[in-house]
Amino acid sequence: MEKDQFVSVIKENRNLIFKICNSYCADPENRKDLQQEILIQLWKSFAKFDGRVKISTWMYKVALNTAIFFHR
């Protein structure tokens, strides 16, 4: 069930991920790498989401932190 929920959340908020990837990477290959890294980080921390904030806010924070780390 967790996998299905994760896939659904990603589909619903995919534009958020694309927006961050496009903001931090001009090169298409780097964008793909960043997108993959964001998805990995979201999957790793999905079970820790506690619902105190909207899921899109939580995803944005994880994606942004991953992008900043990736950019360095």
One Martini backbone bead per residue (centre of mass of N, CA, C, O) as a GRO file, in nm:
protein
   72
    1MET     BB    1   0.056   0.063  -0.020
    2GLU     BB    2   0.286   0.269  -0.001
    3LYS     BB    3   0.365   0.270  -0.301
    4ASP     BB    4   0.095   0.376  -0.412
    5GLN     BB    5   0.098   0.641  -0.256
    6PHE     BB    6   0.361   0.751  -0.367
    7VAL     BB    7   0.285   0.757  -0.666
    8SER     BB    8   0.044   0.944  -0.632
    9VAL     BB    9   0.194   1.187  -0.511
   10ILE     BB   10   0.389   1.229  -0.744
   11LYS     BB   11   0.180   1.279  -0.966
   12GLU     BB   12   0.039   1.527  -0.823
   13ASN     BB   13   0.360   1.670  -0.782
   14ARG     BB   14   0.552   1.686  -1.041
   15ASN     BB   15   0.581   1.995  -1.095
   16LEU     BB   16   0.753   2.057  -0.850
   17ILE     BB   17   0.999   1.893  -0.937
   18PHE     BB   18   1.046   2.024  -1.214
   19LYS     BB   19   1.089   2.312  -1.114
   20ILE     BB   20   1.344   2.258  -0.949
   21CYS     BB   21   1.514   2.129  -1.170
   22ASN     BB   22   1.503   2.377  -1.364
   23SER     BB   23   1.634   2.581  -1.158
   24TYR     BB   24   1.918   2.402  -1.105
   25CYS     BB   25   1.915   2.286  -1.419
   26ALA     BB   26   2.018   2.315  -1.753
   27ASP     BB   27   2.094   2.030  -1.790
   28PRO     BB   28   1.929   1.747  -1.879
   29GLU     BB   29   2.101   1.535  -1.726
   30ASN     BB   30   2.098   1.678  -1.449
   31ARG     BB   31   1.792   1.676  -1.417
   32LYS     BB   32   1.762   1.370  -1.407
   33ASP     BB   33   1.944   1.326  -1.163
   34LEU     BB   34   1.786   1.507  -0.969
   35GLN     BB   35   1.517   1.367  -0.990
   36GLN     BB   36   1.615   1.097  -0.882
   37GLU     BB   37   1.718   1.202  -0.608
   38ILE     BB   38   1.450   1.309  -0.508
   39LEU     BB   39   1.296   1.040  -0.518
   40ILE     BB   40   1.476   0.896  -0.318
   41GLN     BB   41   1.435   1.090  -0.078
   42LEU     BB   42   1.130   1.060  -0.064
   43TRP     BB   43   1.123   0.756  -0.015
   44LYS     BB   44   1.297   0.747   0.245
   45SER     BB   45   1.086   0.974   0.395
   46PHE     BB   46   0.782   0.886   0.374
   47ALA     BB   47   0.737   0.743   0.657
   48LYS     BB   48   0.795   1.031   0.817
   49PHE     BB   49   0.540   1.146   0.746
   50ASP     BB   50   0.300   1.331   0.970
   51GLY     BB   51   0.088   1.573   0.866
   52ARG     BB   52   0.147   1.877   0.964
   53VAL     BB   53   0.168   1.914   0.660
   54LYS     BB   54   0.158   1.942   0.354
   55ILE     BB   55   0.278   1.736   0.115
   56SER     BB   56   0.385   1.960  -0.076
   57THR     BB   57   0.563   2.101   0.134
   58TRP     BB   58   0.740   1.861   0.203
   59MET     BB   59   0.841   1.805  -0.085
   60TYR     BB   60   0.972   2.078  -0.134
   61LYS     BB   61   1.182   2.058   0.092
   62VAL     BB   62   1.323   1.804  -0.004
   63ALA     BB   63   1.386   1.901  -0.293
   64LEU     BB   64   1.545   2.155  -0.220
   65ASN     BB   65   1.766   2.023  -0.048
   66THR     BB   66   1.865   1.836  -0.273
   67ALA     BB   67   1.938   2.057  -0.480
   68ILE     BB   68   2.146   2.204  -0.309
   69PHE     BB   69   2.332   1.963  -0.267
   70PHE     BB   70   2.371   1.899  -0.573
   71HIS     BB   71   2.493   2.183  -0.656
   72ARG     BB   72   2.758   2.153  -0.479
   0.00000   0.00000   0.00000
